Amino acid sequence: MQKRISISNAEQPKAFKAMLALEAYLAQTSIPKMLKHLIKIHASQINGCAYCIDMHTQEAIKDGESIQRIFLVSAWREATKFFTEEEQTVLTITEEITLIHQHGLSDATYENALRFFNGNQIAELIMAIVTINAWNRIAISTHQQIEH
């Protein structure tokens, strides 16, 4: 697969700056870092973005996530003992928003999320999921390559 253009400071500086601003916003949210890692890894798995899977699994490991849990993210429904109810809820939200064309964020999932998160935190989760989906689409569309 041949690498294509790069959405970066050189080709699209305003767009790239806007994406980085979303990342800066997400870094300041109340969502715990490990939940953000699960969101990024799982959305990237669903979208088939090898570049982002590689990047975000490495970041998660660096921040203390276990390799076993990372291996099990793609099969979390069969490995529920490894993920808290809160994490399972976040993984469900991630799936439903990433696969928005199927039925969107269901009422049942939203109501379940209210057990763990307030409205502001749910908005933060949605923005985290939307942002990684945007990055996945950029990386896949431009054939972004894993560098090591």
N, C-alpha and C positions, 0 to 999 in steps of 0.2 A: 504494500500500500504506500503510495507516494504521498509525502507530506504536502499540504496545500498552503495557502496563505496563513498568516498568524494574526489573530485578533489581538493586537498588542499596542504598545505605545507608538510603534512605527506606522502601522496601517490604519488603525482606528483608535486614536488616542482618547477621544471623548467617550466612546463606548467602553473601552478598557478601564478608564478612570471611573466610570459609573459602576462597573462590575466590582472593582476594588472598593468602591464606597459601600456597596452592599456587604462585602466581606468585613469591612471595618465596623459597620453597623452590627453585624452578627456577632462580632467579637465582644461587643458591649452588652449583649442581651443577657437575660437571667437564665437562659437555658444552659444546663451543665455541659461542659466540654465533651464528656463521653457520649451524651445524647446527640450532640452535633456530629460527632464521629460516626455514630450509628446511622444517622440520616444520610451523611455523605457517602458512606460505603454502600448502604442498601440501595439508594436511588441510583448510584453509579452501576451497581450490579444489574438492576432492572433495565437500565438503559444500555447496558453492554459497553460501558466506557472504560476500557482497560487503563487508559492514562489516569483517569480519576480514581479508579479502584487502587491502582498502585500508589498514587500519591497519598490518598487518605488512609489506607491501611498502614502505611509507614508512619504517618503522623499519629495515628491512634496508638500504635506500638510505642512510639517515642513518649507519648503521654501516659503510658502504663496499661493500656488495654491488653488483654491476654490474646495470644495467637489463637488459642482454641475458640474463644468467642468470635473472633474475626472470621475464622473458618466457618462458623455456624450461622453467621448472619443470614446467608442466603437460604438457610433451612430453619429459620428461627421458629416457625410454627411446629416443627417436629422436635425442637430442642428448647422447649419453654423453660425447663429447669435452669437454663443458663442465663435467662433474661427475666428481669423483674416485670411485674404487671405494667409499670410505668413505661419501661423500655418497649414492651410488646405493643403498648398503645401507640408509642411514637413510630414504631416500625409499621404498624397498620396505617397510620396517618400518612407516612411516607409512601407506602404502596398506593393508597387511594388517590393521593394528589399526583404522584408520578404517572399513574395510569388513569388520569383524569377522564379520558375518553370512555372508560368503562361505566362508571357511575358517579365519579367525583367523591368528595369527602362525605360519607354517609352520615345520616342523623345519628345512627347508633354509635359510630366511631366518635363523632363529635361529642355526644353525651358522655361516653366513656372517658374521653379526654378531660372533661370537666371534673372528674374525680381526682385528677392529679395536677391540673393546670388551671390557672385563671384565664380570663379572656385575653389579657395582654400576652401571656405566655403562649397561648394557642396561636395568636397572631405572629409571635416570634418564630414558632415552629413552622408555620406556613411559609414565612419568608425564608427560613433556612432551606426548606424543601424546594421552593421556587428557585432559589439562587443556585443550588447544586444542579438542578435540572437545566438551568440556563448554561452553566459551565459545561455540563455533559454534552449538550447540543453543540456548543462551540467546539469542544475538543473533538467530537466525532465528525462534525462537518468539515473540520480543517485537517483531519487525519493526524491529530497530535500524537506524537510517538513517545513511548516510555524511553527515557534517556539513559538507563543503565542496564 
